[in-house]
Amino acid sequence: RAAARWLAGRGATRLVLNSRHAADPGLGDLGADIRVVPGDIAAPGTAETLVAVAVEGGVPLRGVLHAAGVLADGAAISLDAEALDAVWRPKALGAWRLHEATAGHDLDWWLVYSSAAALFGSPGQSVYATANAWADALVAWRRAQGLPAATIGWGAWGETGAAAGSANPVLDPLGTGEALSALEFVLARDRAATGVARVDSATVLDLFPRLGERPFFGLFSPGTAQSTWDGMDTLRGSSPDVAHAAIADHLATLVGDLLGLGEVDRTVPLTRLGLDSLSAMRARGAVERDFGLPLPIPLLLRGASLVELAGHLAEQAGFGPAAPAVRVVTGPRDPAERWVARHWRAVLGGPEPGVHDGFFAVGGDAERARQLEAVLADHLTAVPGDLFATPTIAAMADLLRAELEGHGGGPVRLLRDGVGEPVFLFHPAGGTASVYRELARLLPEGPPVYGFERLDDEDTVEGKAARYAGLIRDIRPHGPYRLGGWSFGGCLAYETARLLGGAEVVVLIDTILPLPAPGKPAEELLLDRFDRFAEHISRTYGVPFAIPREELADLGEDAQIEWVFAKLTELVPDLGAGVLRHQYESYVDARVAERYRPAPYDGRVVLLRAQEPHPLTTALDPRYLRTDDTLGWDEHCRALEVVRVPGDHVSMIDPPHVAVLAERLGAVVR
């Protein structure tokens, strides 16, 4: 529409628009003859009708703009024919229809609105990127035939278009005026392909280091001119010791830059230095770029040190034996372990230790042990006398889990006393309301905060919400009510608010509605999820875990779950009952959430949305990799507000990000 207004303002005699809607009311005031032709541009006959209307009465056809496009974000692993068709039909097939329909006309220009996603890719947009890339290729082919054609790979438009209003960490929005100036520039200079985007190059290269190999982005790659690495070819003929040392030196530089460390202890597991799944992916890209060798992500995440990585690369390059066996370092796996690990780190400093590391083996001593006991005493009714009997995070979490997660056996927990209108928070998937303890403590003074625990005898969101509504009325017979929840807890809060009526606000803390499932039977989708879970266990614990799909396909869902968790217990015997229960309850709650279909709600809803996706959440189920600001809730909520919070789906609820979360939640319920 912006382009139509721009063309009309520059003297276009007739504009024929292919649209489901009427033309903008003021468009005709600019002097052009405006015609609207509804229809699917990819369907036979629509493009021909557009051309016929355009040339009616002998008016010559001078230009064509193909701007049709559909966004259908989702992980590549979940693609099916339906998803491909939804995106490719309007963009690729629509472009071809216009090519055919305009054959023989003396055109001044033939322009495709493409996307920056086709220039350098975009997470979750493989279908959209490739459809636009196909249209770009059609432009190149037309020009090779001597036909006019051009394409513009647009970044996000801030005021109009499909991505208007959405946040993007690497693309700042374009103003309509500057976008139209770029359009005029392209048409006036007969350029074949032009990218127009406000790119945060530093963030792009930080997230996707392999893009630095491309000439354009290489200009922005920090430090490339100062690099002393001349490549693996210069090491040919070197002794193994020299090759190992050179590889280790360059790895130390790469890893230090990635993790923001001046010096890297080459013998310490990189996970102890702050390497997580995202930085591991970046490290792999940098290593493959500089060394030309593959680097398995599991090798990084299972606790390899820099020395071990250098040995692995040297062995692949033929300089020496394989690296020594890699010790598995396992990070916190449930809220109790995260809580203990956080306090260990506060006392010990440095990166987060593994849950099986001994306190005294990672820098602890008698004085620090006393400090840890004092810190824990501020949060517990009593510190167990045998806290250091087995001085690991896993063992301490097992010892403290009953108090950290216990709630006296009832479904209601008072998280904070106070005066005024209470705040009601609902448990997340696989967890208890204890996860809100720090959040409740940091909220501005005032209201009491209640937490609602699991109701295992209800297996639907609607059934659980009906019970919670009754419990809330017992506490406060009349509204207004202020309800919220993190993750799955947001679904519970939303449905409970619908049943109660009179809710002042519902707060969804990064509650994600999954994208539509690909066109597969439900049974296959479940088996796919088990496959991804098994891959995660194999990567995390270094054990072979394969799902016998044919065998499980003959079982009911409950029996499938029983088999998977029995196998998990067998393969990882030190997992612990608490962690195993957390995994099981997370799965059960996720299935309850998937079956939930939110009904429309007219009341105020605030989505406190994490700025980053959580790698594990989206890896286990790619349907949760959403790029829309509203995470799917705009389809159900008329009064939805979105507020960004630092961190990802998991880290936002823990320090340091929980302080920001408390501030923003406090502003909502004040």
N, C-alpha and C positions, 0 to 999 in steps of 0.2 A: 504493500500500500504506500509506503514511503517512496518507493521508486516510481509508482504510478503518479503520485503528486508531483514528483520531481520532473518527470517527462512532460506532464501537462503544463507545468510552469515554464518549460522550455520550448513550447510551441507544437507539441504533438497534436495532429489533427484528430485522430481517433485512437482511443485506448480500448482494447478488448481484454477484459479480465476474466480469468478462469477461477471462480470462487464460489464457495457455498453461501456467501453473504452478499448483501447489497453493497454497492460502492459507497465510499465515504460521502456524506451529504454535500460537502463543500467542493468535491472534486470537479463537478460540472461547472462550477463558477469560474474555473480557470480557462474556460473556452474550448475544451476538448469535447468531442463526442464520446461519451462513456457507454460502453456496452458490457454487460455481465453475462457470461455463458457458464452455467453450472455443469458439473460432470467430473468424472475421474479422468485425469489427463492420461493415465495409463490404459484406459479402455479404448478399444477401437472406435474411431469416429469422432472422439472429442476434439483432438487436435485439428482434424479436418474442419470441424464446425467453427472452431476459433478462427482459422484462416479465412473461411468463407465469409464470416461476419466482418472480419477486418477489411476485406477487399470489396465488400458490397458497394455498389455504385461506382466502381472504378477507382476507389482509393487504393494507392499502391501500399504494399506491405514493406516496411522499412526495417523493422527491428523485432527481435524475439527475446524475451527474458524468461528463463525457466527457473523459478524459485520454489517449486514444490518440494516438500521434504517432510519426512516423519521421523521423530525421535522414538526409539524403542531400546533404551539402554539395558544392558545385561551382559553377564560374563559370556565369553565365547563358548565355554563348556556347556552352557545351557541352550545354545541356539538350536532351532529347528526350522523346518521349511516355512512355517507360518510366520515366524519372526523375520526371516529373510524376505519373504514376500511383502510384508507390511512396509518395509523400508525401501527395498529395491524397486518395487513397482512405481511409486511416484517419482523417485529420483532418476533411476537408470532407464526403466522402460518409458517413463514419461518423456525423458530427453530424446529417446529414439523416435517416439511418436512425433515429436515436434520436428525432428530432423526430416522424417519422411514427408510430413504434411507441408513443409515449407520448401521442398525441392522445386526448383524452377523459378522461384521468386528472386528478384534482384534486391537482396538485403544489404543494408549498411552494416548491420551488426546482428550477432546471434550469441547471446550471453547466458551462461549457466551460473547460478548462485551455488557455489560449492562450499566446502567447510574446511577450516583449519585442521579438523580431525583427519582429513585426507592428506595433509601435508606432513604432519609428524605424529599421527596416531592420537588416541584418546582412550584412557582406561574405561572399559565397559561399553565402548562404542565401536566395536569391530564391524558390525553390520553397517552402521551409518558411515563410518570412514571408508569402507570398501565401495559402498554405493556411490559416494561422492567421487572416489578415485576413478570409478568406471566412467562417470560423466566427464571427468577431466580428460580421460583417454579419448572419449568421443570427440571432445573439442580438438584435441591434437590430430585426430584422424580427419575431421572435417577440414582443418587447415591444410593438411597434406593433400586433400582433394581440390584445393584452391577455393574453398568455401569460407566465408567469414565465420569466425567462432572465437570466443574468449571465455575464460572462467575466472572467477574470483573465489579464493578460499577464505571465507569470512571467519573471523573470530566471533566472540559473543557481541551482539548488539544490546545496548543497555536499556533502550526504551521501546523497542518493538522486536518482533520475531519470536521464534520458538523458545529461545534461551533467555528472553528478557526477564530481568529480576532474579535470575539464578546466580549463585556465587560459584566462582571457579578459581582455584588456587593459582593457576598459571596464566589465565587470560583475563585482563581487566576489560570491562565493557567499553565498546565503542559508542560514541555519541552519534545520533542519527545524522547530524550535520556533517561530521567528519567522514562518516561512512559514504554519504552521498557525494562528497568531494572526491573520495577515492574512486567511486563509480564513474564520475565524470572523467577523471584522469585516465582510467583504464580504457574507456570507450574512445577517447580522443586520440590515444596513442596506439591503438590496434595491438595491444599486448595479448599474447596467447594465454598466459596463466600468471596470476598475481595473488599473493597472499596478503591479506589485510587484517591485522590483529595487533592488539596491544599485548605483547608477550613479556612476562616476567622471566627473562632468560636464566637468571640465577636459580630460580625455583625449578624451572623446567630441567635444567642440567642436574640439579640436586636430586630430583625425583627419578629422572631418566638419563643416567650418565652416558648410555650408548648413543644418545643423540649428538653428543660431542664429536662423534666420528663424521657427522655430516658437515659439509663445508660451511653452511650458513651458521649452524650452532657452534661449530668449532671456533668461530670468531669470538664467541662469548665465553669459551671454556676457560675458567680461571687457571692461571699457572702453567698453561701449556708451553708458553715460550721459555719458561724457566726450568722445565723438566730436564733432568739429566739422564733419563732412561732412553736408551737408544734401541731397545727392542731385543727380543730373544736371539735374533740372528747374530748379534755381536758376541754372544756367549759361546757360539759354536767353536769347538776346539779347546775351550777352557777346562780346567780341572774341575772335578765335582765340588771341591771345597769353594773354589772361586765362584762357580755358578750358583751354589746354594747361598753364598753370602750376598751376591748381587741381587738375586731374586728376593731374599729376605729384606735387603735394604729398600728396594723399591716397594715391596709390600708394606713395610713400615710407614713409608711416606703416604701411600694410598689410604691405609687404614687410619693413620693419624689425621689426615684431612677429612675423611668421612666422619669420624667420631669427634672431631674437634679437639684432638689431643696433641700436645706438643711432642711428648715422648710416649712411646708404646712399649710396655713390658712384653718382650717377645715370647715369654714362657707362660704367660697367663692366658687362660681361655678367653677368647674375644667376647663371649657372652658376659664375662665378668667385667669387661671394659665398657659395656653398654651396647653391644651389638644386639639388635633385635631383628625380627623377620624383615622389616622394611629396609634397614641398613644392610642386612645380608644380601638382599636383592640388588641394592646399589653396589655393594662390594663385588658381587659376581659380575655385574656389568663392567665395572672398572677393570677387573682382572682379565676378563675375556677380551676387552678392548686392548689392553697393554701387553698381555702375554700371548693372546691368541689360543688360549687353552680353556677348556670347560672347568668350572668350579662348582661342584655340587652344593646346593644350599644346605642339605643335611650335615655336611662336613663342618659348615660354619656354626650351625645351630646346636650341634651336639658337643660343642665345647673345644674345638680345635684352637690351638694357640697359633701365633704368627709363625713360629718356627715349624710347627707341623704343617701349616699351609704351604710354606716355602718348600718343605720336603716333598709334599704331594705334587706341587707343580714341577719341581726339579725331576722327580721320578717320571712324570708324564712326558717331559721333554727329553728323557734319556740320559740324565746326568747322575742318577744314583738310585738307591733302593727306595721302596715305598716309605712313606712317613710312618712313624710308630702309631700304634693303636690310639685312637682318640677317646679320651675319657668323656663320658656323657655327663653334661651339666644340665640339670632340669630346673627350670624356673618355677615360681609359685603357680599352683594349679587350681586354687579355689580361694574364696574370700578369707578364710582363716589363715592360710599360708601367706597370702598377700599382706595381711595385717601383721603377722609376726615378722615377715621379711622387711617391711617398712621400718619397724622399730629396730631391727638388727642394723639396718643401713644407717639409721639416725645415730646409733652408738658407734658403729665401726667406720662409717664413712665409706667412700668409694662406691663401686657399682654393686648391684644386687647380687648376693651370693646364690648358689644353687641350693635347692631345698634339702639336699643330702650332704652338703658341706658341713664340716664340724666348726663350731663357733671359734674354737681355739686354733683351728688350722687356717682361718682366714683373717687373722689379725686380732682375735679376742684374747684377753688375759683376765686375771682375777679382778682388776679394777673395772674393766669394761663389763664384766659379768655383773658386778654390783650396780653399775650404771643401767644396764638393761633391766635388771630386777626393779630398780627404782622407777624407770620409765613405765614398765608394765603395771606397777602398783598403782599408778595414777588412773589406770583404765579398768582394773579388775577389782573384784571384791577382795581377793587374796591371791598372792603369788604362790603357786604350788612349791612345796619344799623340794620336790624332785624335778624342778624345771630343767636342770642341767644334767639329769641322769643320762639322757641321750641328747647331746647338745647340737641338734640340727633343727632347721626350720620345720621340716616335716614332723618330727617327733614333738616339738613344742606345740605346733598347731593341733596335733591329735590330743595333746594334754589339755589345751585351752578351748578346744572347739565347743564343748558343751556350754561353757559360759559365754563365749563369743556369739554363738548362734542360738543358744537355748532361750526359751521364752516361757518356761513353766508349763509347757504342754498345751497352752491355750493359743488361740489364733490372733490375739491382740497383744501388742507389746507397747508400753509407754517408753518412747525413746527420749523424750525430754518433757519435763514438767513446765508449766507456764500458765499465763492467763490470756484470755481472749479466745477468738475463733480458732479451733484446732486445725492442724494440718494432718491429713491422713495419707500415709505412704504405703504402697503395696509391694510385696516381695518381688524380686526379679526372677528370671528363669533359673532354676537350679540353686537358688540362694534363699537366704532369710532376710528379714527386715533389719538385721544387724548391720547390713552394708550401709545403712543410712545413719549409723551412729555418728560418724564424723560430720556428715552433712548437717544433721540436726544440731550438733554442738556449735557449728559455725554460723547457723542462721541468726539473724538479728534477734535480740531479746524480744520476748513477747509470747507468742502462742505455744501451747503444748503440741507435741508431735507424737502421733501414734503410728505404729507399724503393724501391718496385717501380714500374717504368716500363711503358709501353705494350707490348703484344704484338700488333702489327698483323696477324699471320698467324692469329690466332684471332678468330672473330667471334661467340662466345657467352661469357657469364659463366662457364658451367661449364667450357668449354675453357680459358679463361684461368686459372681457379682451379686446374685440374689441373696446369698448368705452374708456377704460383706455389707450389703445395704442394711440388713437387719441389725448387724453388730454396730454399725455407725449410728443408727437411730437409738440403740440402747445407750450409747455414749452421749449423743446429742439429738434429742427427738426432732428438733426443727433446724432448718438451714439458717443461713447459707453454709454450704459445705465447700471445703477446699481439698481437692484430692490430687494425688500425683503418684508417679511410679517410674522407675528406671527399667528400660528394656521391656520384658513381658509385663512388668508391673504397670506400665502405662496402659496396656490393653485392659487390665483389671480395673484401673482407675476410671478409664473412659466409660466402660460398660456400667460400672457401679453408679457413676454420675448420671447416666441416662435413666437408670432405674429410680434413683433417688428423686430427681427433679430438684430444682432450687440450688444447684451447684453454682458457687460463685466463679470458680475456675477449675479446669482440669489441666494438670501439668504433665506432659509426656517428656520424660527424660530419655532422649535418643531412642524412642520406641519406633522400630522400623517395621513397616508392613512389607512383606516379601513381594517381589515382582511376580507377575503371573508365571506359573510353571510352564515349561516347554511342553509341547504336545506329546507327552509320554503317558502311559498308564501310571496310576498312582503307585502301583507295586514296584515299577522300575525306578521311579523317583526315590523311593525309600532305599532301594538297594544302592542307588548312586550315592546317596548320603552316607550309607554304611561304608562304601568304598572310600570316600573322602575321609571319613573318620579313621579308618584303618591306615590310610596313608599318613595322616597326622600323627597317629601313635607310632608308626614306624620311624618317621622323621624325628620325633621328639625323644623317644626312648631307645632308638637304635635296635629295634626288634622286628623280625619279619612278621607282618600281620596281613593276611590276605583273606578276603571275603569269598566264601564259596557260594556264588550267586545262585547257581541251580539248586543247591541244597536248601538255601534260605528261602528261595522262591516258593517252595512247597509248604512253608510254615506260616502261621499267622503272625501278625505284628508283635504280639506279646512274646511269642516263642522266639522270634528273630532277635528282639532286644535281649532276652535271656541268654541266647547263644553268644551274641557279641560281647556282652559284659562278662560272661563266664570265661570266654577266650581272653579278654583283656586281663582279667585277674590271673589267669594262668601265665600269660606272657610277661606281665609286669607285677610280680608278686609283692613288691615293696610300694605299690601304689597307695595303699592305706584305705581303710574303710570310709573315712570322711571324704577323701577325694573321689573314690569310686561312687559314693552316694551322690556327690555333686554332679558328676558326669551323667549318672542315670537320671536324676531329677531335671537336669538341663535338657536332656533329650525329651523327656515326657512333657515338660512345659512347652518346649518348642513345637511339639506336635499339637498340643492344645491351641497354641497361638495360630498355627497354620490353618486350623479348622475354623477359626473365628472370622466372621464377616461383619465388620463394624457397620452399624446402622447410622443414618444421618443424625447429627447433633447440632443444635442451633446455639448452644451456650459457648462461652469463651473457652478456648483451648489454646494453651501456649506450649509450643514444642521447643524444648531446650536441646538443640541439636549439636552433637559432637562435630568439631571441625574436620576430623579425619575419620576414614573408615578403619575398622579394626581388622588387621590382616587375617587373624584366625577365624573370626566370625564369617567373613566373606569367603574364605577358602573352604570352610566346611559346608557352606550353602551359598553359592554365588547369587541366589535370588535376593540376598540382603545387600548386595553391592549396588546401592542406589545413589545416583548423582543429583537427583532433584532435591531442592531445599526442604520440601515438605515431607519427605520420606513416605509419600503416598497418602497422607492424611487430608490433603486439600480436597479429595474426592468426597469426604464425609463431613468435614467441619466447615461451617460457613464463617465462623469467626476465629480463624486460625492465625496465630502469630508465631513467627519463627525467630528464635534468639540463639545465636551461636555461642558455643562454650569450647574453650581450648581442650585438646586431647582427643582420644578416640573413644570408641564405645565403652571400653573397659577403664582406661586411665582417667576419664573425666570424673569418676566417682571417688578417686583416691587423691591424696596430696601429690603434687601441689594444686592440681586443677580443681579439686573439690572446693577450694576457697572461692574461686570464681563462680563455680556452680552455686554455692550457697548464697553468694552476693546476688546472683541473677534470680534464683528462686525466691530469695527474700524480697526482691523488688516486686515480684509477681504477687506474693501473698501478703504483702505489707498491709 
